[in-house]
Amino acid sequence: MGKERIIIVGQGLAGSCLALELLRRGLEPLVVDHSETNTASMVAAGLFNPVTSRVKTSTWMAEVLFPYLHEFYRSHESLLKENFYHPKPMYRPFTEISDQEGWSVQNHPFVSSIHFSSKYGSFVKDSFGGIVLKNSGYVDTAAFVLTVRRYLKSLGLYVEHSLDLKSSSIDDVLLTLNAAGSRIIFCEGVRIATNPWFNWLPISSLKGETAQVETNLPDDIIFNRGVYLVPFNGPGMFKVGATYDRSQVAGNSVKGLEELSKKTDALINVPFRVTGQSWGFRPVVTDRRPILGLHPEKKNLVVFNGLGTKGVTLAPWFASCLADWLEGKDTLPDEVNISRFYPLYFKYLHKAP
Ligand SMILES: Cc1cc2nc3c(=O)[nH]c(=O)nc-3n(C[C@H](O)[C@H](O)[C@H](O)COP(=O)(O)OP(=O)(O)OC[C@H]3O[C@@H](n4cnc5c(N)ncnc54)[C@H](O)[C@@H]3O)c2cc1C
């Protein structure tokens, strides 16, 4: 009989943040991942942005999520002695004159300045001005995941292994890991679709593509309208993203690159050269909220998934909620609790042959 411990399956943003939150609480999770290179967390641009639509309100839970992510990534940079967190202002040029209406620095916690005429005209098309946001920036997500992996390995808490869930019972899975009786937290991203215990959840794959471009833009501010340009991989190099495509076809596409090139042209005033392209699948939920919590029947199986298009922003705070709940210190917030989907599980059981 193995020692009771928490097992985390999957070490993308969800699994990494949860492992760090458990370590903070003095627990020692065992993390299992099969080190795929094309996961969402390895290809993401890593942007965090508190005002994502043209509507002048902040994104969902921004007042809680943004201060938390700042503390989380910053303190782990110092613990892990690596640089992956890059807070930067973001400039969002207005598209038309009417976009100027109703913005006010005083009334908006995430706006640092508003411009009613061109501010960065030598770089971007902004003849109607634009807004500069604060509390924005990006996380180099691949660097973050790989740094956390090295740290877990150094603590003896990482196993590189592809768990064959389809043909194993949960007891076999735990025996393989010498952890009989433990709780397993599945943080598998879009691979949840092949997980026999959680494949009934309404999580689907939303394909995204980014392009790498070389261009002469400043790297102390992020430009964002239609696409964003995030500094990446050295001076003059930027990641442009992203597309949102229901296609389930893996790989880079000509259509994706054309869309990104066209939108980049519509935003910037300086020439650019495409040097690369990436793609991945985001795990998105029908109600666009993460999913956390306990399987309806198996009391040692837990899920943390559905980070969608905003894994960088959502993962730290909800990993902390999940860690508190795993310790029995708190309940899970209703909006993200898996229990909102329990009726789907019982329907699924009813239909299963
Ligand atoms: C092109 C693109 C751009 C994006 N840009 C942004 C952005 O700018 N900002 C932002 O916040 N978000 C962005 N996202 C979304 C973000 O990447 C996701 O929200 C996030 O990475 C999801 O993390 P995850 O840990 O849930 O899943 P994943 O990153 O998919 O990680 C799951 C991990 O589990 C492992 N795994 C799965 N099953 C098993 C198994 N049975 N055994 C062992 N290991 C297993 C996989 O190998 C993987 O490492 C982007 C996504 C894409 C595709």
The ligand as an SDF file (V2000), in Angstrom:
LIG
                    3D

 53 58  0  0  0  0  0  0  0  0999 V2000
   -2.5390   29.8840  -29.6530 C   0  0  0  0  0  0  0  0  0  0  0  0
   -2.9440   30.1040  -28.2310 C   0  0  0  0  0  0  0  0  0  0  0  0
   -2.7400   31.3370  -27.6500 C   0  0  0  0  0  0  0  0  0  0  0  0
   -3.1240   31.5560  -26.3180 C   0  0  0  0  0  0  0  0  0  0  0  0
   -2.8830   32.7800  -25.7690 N   0  0  0  0  0  0  0  0  0  0  0  0
   -3.2280   32.9950  -24.4830 C   0  0  0  0  0  0  0  0  0  0  0  0
   -2.9530   34.2410  -23.8910 C   0  0  0  0  0  0  0  0  0  0  0  0
   -2.4040   35.1690  -24.5180 O   0  0  0  0  0  0  0  0  0  0  0  0
   -3.3170   34.4240  -22.5750 N   0  0  0  0  0  0  0  0  0  0  0  0
   -3.9210   33.4220  -21.8570 C   0  0  0  0  0  0  0  0  0  0  0  0
   -4.2120   33.6310  -20.6740 O   0  0  0  0  0  0  0  0  0  0  0  0
   -4.1960   32.2290  -22.4070 N   0  0  0  0  0  0  0  0  0  0  0  0
   -3.8670   31.9940  -23.6970 C   0  0  0  0  0  0  0  0  0  0  0  0
   -4.1490   30.7950  -24.2640 N   0  0  0  0  0  0  0  0  0  0  0  0
   -4.9240   29.8150  -23.4760 C   0  0  0  0  0  0  0  0  0  0  0  0
   -4.0320   29.0510  -22.4820 C   0  0  0  0  0  0  0  0  0  0  0  0
   -2.9660   28.5360  -23.1950 O   0  0  0  0  0  0  0  0  0  0  0  0
   -4.8510   27.9590  -21.7980 C   0  0  0  0  0  0  0  0  0  0  0  0
   -5.9280   28.5350  -21.0700 O   0  0  0  0  0  0  0  0  0  0  0  0
   -4.0120   27.1590  -20.7960 C   0  0  0  0  0  0  0  0  0  0  0  0
   -2.7190   26.9360  -21.2770 O   0  0  0  0  0  0  0  0  0  0  0  0
   -4.6550   25.8260  -20.4660 C   0  0  0  0  0  0  0  0  0  0  0  0
   -3.8270   25.1920  -19.5320 O   0  0  0  0  0  0  0  0  0  0  0  0
   -4.1100   23.7260  -19.0100 P   0  0  0  0  0  0  0  0  0  0  0  0
   -3.0610   23.4310  -17.9950 O   0  0  0  0  0  0  0  0  0  0  0  0
   -5.5250   23.5750  -18.6250 O   0  0  0  0  0  0  0  0  0  0  0  0
   -3.9260   22.7730  -20.2970 O   0  0  0  0  0  0  0  0  0  0  0  0
   -2.6310   22.3410  -21.1400 P   0  0  0  0  0  0  0  0  0  0  0  0
   -1.7480   23.4820  -21.4040 O   0  0  0  0  0  0  0  0  0  0  0  0
   -3.1580   21.5970  -22.3280 O   0  0  0  0  0  0  0  0  0  0  0  0
   -1.8540   21.3200  -20.2020 O   0  0  0  0  0  0  0  0  0  0  0  0
   -2.3090   20.0020  -19.9810 C   0  0  0  0  0  0  0  0  0  0  0  0
   -1.1010   19.1240  -19.6290 C   0  0  0  0  0  0  0  0  0  0  0  0
   -1.5540   17.8350  -19.2610 O   0  0  0  0  0  0  0  0  0  0  0  0
   -0.7280   16.8290  -19.8610 C   0  0  0  0  0  0  0  0  0  0  0  0
   -1.5630   15.6170  -19.9140 N   0  0  0  0  0  0  0  0  0  0  0  0
   -2.8380   15.5000  -20.3770 C   0  0  0  0  0  0  0  0  0  0  0  0
   -3.2930   14.2420  -20.2100 N   0  0  0  0  0  0  0  0  0  0  0  0
   -2.2970   13.5280  -19.6240 C   0  0  0  0  0  0  0  0  0  0  0  0
   -2.1520   12.1670  -19.2100 C   0  0  0  0  0  0  0  0  0  0  0  0
   -3.1730   11.2670  -19.3280 N   0  0  0  0  0  0  0  0  0  0  0  0
   -0.9650   11.7530  -18.6720 N   0  0  0  0  0  0  0  0  0  0  0  0
    0.0570   12.6320  -18.5230 C   0  0  0  0  0  0  0  0  0  0  0  0
   -0.0300   13.9490  -18.9050 N   0  0  0  0  0  0  0  0  0  0  0  0
   -1.1840   14.3920  -19.4340 C   0  0  0  0  0  0  0  0  0  0  0  0
   -0.3460   17.4630  -21.2020 C   0  0  0  0  0  0  0  0  0  0  0  0
    0.8510   16.9080  -21.7050 O   0  0  0  0  0  0  0  0  0  0  0  0
   -0.1500   18.9290  -20.7940 C   0  0  0  0  0  0  0  0  0  0  0  0
    1.1690   19.1800  -20.3650 O   0  0  0  0  0  0  0  0  0  0  0  0
   -3.7530   30.5200  -25.5700 C   0  0  0  0  0  0  0  0  0  0  0  0
   -3.9260   29.2610  -26.1540 C   0  0  0  0  0  0  0  0  0  0  0  0
   -3.5330   29.0460  -27.4650 C   0  0  0  0  0  0  0  0  0  0  0  0
   -3.7140   27.6840  -28.0790 C   0  0  0  0  0  0  0  0  0  0  0  0
  1  2  1  0
  2  3  1  0
  2 52  2  0
  3  4  2  0
  4  5  1  0
  4 50  1  0
  5  6  2  0
  6  7  1  0
  6 13  1  0
  7  8  2  0
  7  9  1  0
  9 10  1  0
 10 11  2  0
 10 12  1  0
 12 13  2  0
 13 14  1  0
 14 15  1  0
 14 50  1  0
 15 16  1  0
 16 17  1  0
 16 18  1  0
 18 19  1  0
 18 20  1  0
 20 21  1  0
 20 22  1  0
 22 23  1  0
 23 24  1  0
 24 25  2  0
 24 26  1  0
 24 27  1  0
 27 28  1  0
 28 29  2  0
 28 30  1  0
 28 31  1  0
 31 32  1  0
 32 33  1  0
 33 34  1  0
 33 48  1  0
 34 35  1  0
 35 36  1  0
 35 46  1  0
 36 37  1  0
 36 45  1  0
 37 38  2  0
 38 39  1  0
 39 40  1  0
 39 45  2  0
 40 41  1  0
 40 42  2  0
 42 43  1  0
 43 44  2  0
 44 45  1  0
 46 47  1  0
 46 48  1  0
 48 49  1  0
 50 51  2  0
 51 52  1  0
 52 53  1  0
M  END
$$$$
